[in-house]
Amino acid sequence: MKPRSPHILKRVEVALERPRQGPAILRKVAYSDDPSMRALLGRTILAEKLALRVLSGLAVPRLLAEGGGPSGSVSLARSFVRGHTLDRLVWAPQEAIGLWLFIVGQLEAFRRRGILCTDLKPANLVGSKRPPAVVFIDLDGAIPLRRSDRYPASEIRCSPGFVPPEARLRDSLGESAVVFQAGLVLGSLLSRINGVALEMDRPRALRSVRSRIAGHASGRFAALLEKTLESSPSRRVPTVAALARAIRRLGRDAVSAASWSYYERLQRPYARLAEAFRG
C-alpha cells in the first residue's frame, strides 16, 4: 500500500482483506510527510500493538505483523472473525441483550489487564451471527488504566453520536464516560438511539429502548441500562467494574433465557480468560 501524494500531511489507510479461507485481515498504514506527525502516528499504532499483546486471548484481533511500512510509514496487520460491524447487522432484542452482556464482560476482562477501552461504538466491533462471535476490531482508543480515574479529555476517544455530555465541558473525564459509551452501544443496537437523540428528547429515547427490552429483560435490567446513560457523571454507574458487579447482582433471571443462552455462546471461547456472569 503506497502513501498517496507527498503533500498530504497525515494519512491513515486501512485495507480489509477477506481470503476465501481463514480469518479476515485488516491492514493499517499510517503515513505523514511531516516527521513529527509521523512520529505521533507511529506512537499511536505502537500503543495499539501493545494493547493487542496485553489483551491476547480475549475478544480482540490476533496481531499478525509488525514493523515499518513503505516510505517511513508504520503498519499493523490483524486478523479477526469474519462478519460485519455490529451497526450493519439487525439484532433481535434477545440477541442484543446477550451481546451486551458479553461486551461488558470483555471490557471488565480488559480492565483487569490494565486496559481501558474507549471509543466504544458498534462500528468498532465485528460480529457474526452464525456462529455467534464478536471481536473488538479497533483499539486506537485503548489506554492504560489509571488509579486516579481522571483522564485528559483527549485520551477518552469519543466518536460522533457516542460523546458523553461532560466531554464538551471538561478538560478531564472519568471512566463513567466509557460506561456511557457502553450503554449507548446497547441503546443503538436496540433502537438506533445515540447521544444526540438522548440530548434532544431523553424521555422519548429511553421509552424506545424500554419498549424493545420489554419481554426480554426485567425492569431492573432496564433501570441499570438507564443508569449507564445518565447525563450527569455523578449519577451514572462510575466504572466498567461497577457495571459488571451490578449485572452479577441482577443475576440470570434479569434477562430472558434466549438472551442468556446467546451470551453463553459468545462467552464460551473465553471462559478461562474472562470471568463469566453466573446464573
N, C-alpha and C positions, 0 to 999 in steps of 0.2 A: 504494500500500500504506500504510494508516494504522496508526500505532502504536496498540496496544491501551490499556487503561485507564491513566490517568495515574499510578496508584500504583506501577506496575511500575518498579523501579529500573533494570533492564538488560534489553534485549531485542535479539536479532538475528533478523530474519525473512528467510527465504530462499524465493524463488519460482522454480520451474523452468517455463519456457515452451517448448513444443515446437510451433513453427509447422509447417504442412504442408510448407512448402518452406524450405530454408536450414537453418543450424545451430540447435541448441537455444540458449536464452538463460537464464542464471542471474542473477537479480537478488537482491542482498543489501542489506538496510536495517538499520542498527544504530541503536537509539534508547535514550535514558535520560532520566528526568525530573530526574536529578542532573547539573548542569553539568560537574563534574569527571569523572564516569563517561562522560558524552557525549564529552568531550574525549579520554578514553582510547580509546573505541571509534573515534573519528574517526582517531586516530593509527594504530590497528590496520588500518583499511581503507585509509588512506593508504599504509602500508607494503606492503600487498598490491598496490595500484595501481602503486607504484614497482617492485615485483618483476615485475609483468606487463610494464611498459615495458622493463625491463632484459633480460628473457628473451624479448622479442618475436621471433617467427620459430621458436622452439623449440616443444616439445610442451606448450604452455600455452594457456589461453583467450585470445582476442583481446579487448582492452579496448574496450567499445562506448560507455560513457557515464561521465561523472564529474560531481562536484558534490554539492550538498546535496540531501537528501530532504525530506519533509514535516515540519513542526513541529520544525525544528532537527536532524533525523536526518541521517545520512550514508549514501550509497548507492553501489553498484557494480554494473555490468552487464557480463556477459562472455558470449561465445559460444564454443561448443566442439563437438567432434564428437558426432554423435548416437550413442546407445548406452546402456550401463548401467554402474554402478560395477562394478569388477572382481570384487568379492565376490559379486555377484548372477549371475555367469556361471560356467559349468562349463568348465574348461580341461583339455584333454588335456595330459599331461606335456610333450610336444614343443612345444606352444603356450606353456605356462607358462615353459619354459626360454628360448625365443626372446623372449618378452615381457620376462623379467627382464633379459636382455642389453640390450634396448632401454632399459629403465628405468634401468639403471646407466649406460649411455652418455649419457642425458639428464641424469642427476644430475651426471655429470662435466662436461657442457657448461654446466650451471647454475653449477657451481663456477668454471669458467674466467671466467665473467662476474661473479664475486664474490658469488654467492648460494649459501647452504647451505639445502637444502630439508629441513625437519624434519617431524615428524608424518606419516611415511610409513606408509601402510596401503592396502589395496585399495579401501576406501571413498572414498579421496581421489583415485582415478584412474577416469576414464571410458573405456570401450573399446567397440569393436565388432569382430566377427569377419569380417564381410563388408561392405565391405573391412576388412582389419586396420588398426586405428587406436587410439591411446591418447593421452590428454591428462591432465596433472596439473590437477585442477579446483580445488583449494582450497589457496591459497598463504598462508593465515594464518600458517603456520609457517615461511615463507621469511625468513631472516635474513641480514644481511651476514656474509660470511666473515671470520674473524679470523686474523691471523698467529700468534697465541699458541696456538691450538687449545684454549682454555679458555673456556667459555661459562657464564654463570649458568644453573643448572638450570631456571629459569623460562623461559629463551629456547628451550631444546630441547623443543619440544612433543612430548608422548607421549600417545597415546590408549590407553584400556584394552585390554589384550592385546598392546600393542606398546611396552611400557615396558621398557627395559634394566634389568638388576638394579641397577646402580650408581645409577640415578636416585632410588632410595628412600633412599640413604645419603649422598649427596654434595650439597654446595651448588653445585658446578660440574661440568660434563661436557665431554668431548672429542667430536670428530667421530666417534669409534668408536661413540657412541650412535646416530648416524644409520646407520652401517653395520649395526648390529644390527637396526634397523627395516627396512632394505633386505633383509637376509637373511630376516627374518620374512615379508616380502611374498611371496617365492617359496615359503617353507615353508607359508604359509597357502593359497596357490593350489594347491599340490600335494596337501596332505593336511590342510588346515584346522587346522594347529597354530598356537599363539600363544605369547606369553611365559609364560602361566600353565602351559600344557602342558609347556614346557621346564623350568620350575621344579619341577613335580610329579614328572615322570619323564623326565629328559633323554634317557637311552638309548633309551627306547621311542619318543619323539617323533622322534629322529634316524633310528631304524630305519625308521619310517614314511615319512620323506622319502626316504631312500636307496632304499627299495623302489619308490617312484614314479619315481625318477630312472633306475633300472636299465634299461638298454637304450636310453636316450635321451641319456645323458651319461656321461663317463668317471668312474672312481673319483677322479681328480684334481679334477674339477669338483665332485663331491660333497664332497670334503675341503675345498675352498675355501669352499663354502657353509657347511659346519660351522664353518669359521674365522670367518665373519661372526657366528655365533651363540654364540661363546664367552661364558660368564658373566662372565669376568674381562676388563676392557678391555685389560689388558696383553697378553693372548694373542689378542686379536681383531685383524682387519685394521683398521689405525688410521684410514684416511681413505677417502673415496669415490674419490679419485685413485689410491690404492694398490690398491683393489679393481679398478678399471678396468685398471691395469697388470697385475695378476695374471691377469685374463681374457685380455689380449693375449698374455701368456706361454704360457698354455694353448693358445691357437690354435683354429682352426676345428675341428680333429679332436676336441676335447674334448666336443663335443656332436653330436647326430645331424644328418644332412643336413636333415631336416624342421625341426628346431629352428633351424638356421642360416638356412634359407630363410624361416622365419617372421620371424626377427629382421631380415633384409634387407628384407623387405616393409614392416615398420614403420619402418625407418630411412630408406628411400629419400627421403621428402619432406624430410628434414633433412640430406641428405648434405653440403650446403655449410656448414652451421652447427654440426654436431656430428661430431666425429671418429669414424669408424666402426671397429668391430673388424674386423680383416682376417683372411682365411683363410690 
